Amino acid sequence: MATVIREAPETVNPLDVSRAELWREDRWQEPMRRLRAESPIHYCEDSKFGPYWSVTTYKPIQHVEALPKIFSSSWEYGGITVAGDGVEHLQEGEVPMPMFIAMDPPQHTAQRRTVAPAFGPSETERMRADTLKRTSDVLDSLPVGEPFDWVEKLSIELTTQMLAILFDFPWEERHKLTAWSDALGDIESFNTAEERQQRLAIAYEMGAAFKELWDRKAQNPGQHDLISIMLQSDAMSHMSHEEFMGNLILLIVGGNDTTRNSMSAYAYGLHQFPEERAKLEANHDPDLAVNAMHEILRWQTPLAHMRRTATEDTELFGHQIRKRDKIALWYASANRDESVFPDGDRIIVDRENARRHLAFGYGIHRCVGARVAELQLTALISEMQKRRLRVNVLAEPERVNACFVHGYRHMQVELERY
Ligand code: HEM
């Protein structure tokens, strides 16, 4: 991704929802409500990331995602976050790392196929017993009645374990996966040439570790982990080294913050709505746990937006879009669209249509890891129920300072038995 370093505009535009402070301070809901009511397809003329369109309601987001030829995800145009700029803006020290989330058909189709089998229904089912066991072990290691950081001790730990298993990464070194992912996925802090050099160094360190893993896998074929599955795929032989690295980063970064923040949302969200938590405590029906999992994903929306770029002049519901305009698709807002999810600011664990949420996106780029992520979160809900454990949040959490990853850095909690 190329990044142009810009100053934030001098005057604050209340409808510029890309401002990181709105997300850090959990104040994004009101401007989004205004956008949905007054201007669901809205042009923001100036922002830290330059001008961009905001799409904030459910149907228009589906519409844009269904037209990838006109609304591109390509890294050459600047990729999938509102922060990115086209390759013509590449800065010194920036190396494009193409990944299939930031490609259009036909490249996207071929490369997605190299990893999709690892996330299919049978592979996910194979992970179930192990996921439940790991979730149990982590929960049993936590103190009851004593404060601790839920993000660090539970969300990060369980997510890191999930990634290590997906990649068959050396278990004792698994925390490196999270460190790399945190460093490479942080879109707001690679502004200076020095910061970009640091990023490159991290990417190379990760590359060297995966090269080793790759060599080992190549000698031991027929396994089910992600690297083995990529190695066995036909499209792999057409992938450049940069593309292979880019896709590895995508798989690590894509699964990391998102799964982590959905687990933190379980704790924070249910603490905000104790009557909903009580429903889950009183009723251990697995279908309710699954519905609650969808509802928590809807309410949190761990990636607040994805971005597309117009490849041609076009019209979008009466608005004139020009070639190369940036278009932010705000899933966080569509998941609170009053016409689809009444009273959407509330978690309702038995909400009828919770599974219609757009937290995994829509269309050809819809999250490839969705089933695996759903399994992790449902396992957490059901293992908490089994232990009759409740999380009480002790203080307002510290939140991520960005308009892309939507989540929590630290959250002090205490566990209680009911
Ligand atoms: C794509 C969300 C977990 C890997 C996406 C997209 C979203 C998303 C919004 C883009 C969809 C679009 O552009 O239409 C989430 C959420 C997760 C999660 C909320 C957890 C709660 C995971 C996991 C993995 C993963 C566990 C893998 C380990 C990917 C990949 C893509 C993707 C590879 C690109 C798909 C493509 O371009 O075809 N995810 N994700 N995600 N996600 Fe996830």
Residues whose N, C-alpha, C, O or C-beta is under 5 A from the ligand:
A	BS01	HEM	F100 I101 R112 L250 L251 G254 G255 T258 T259 S262 P302 L303 M306 A359 F360 G361 Y362 I364 H365 R366 C367 V368 G369 A370 V372 A373
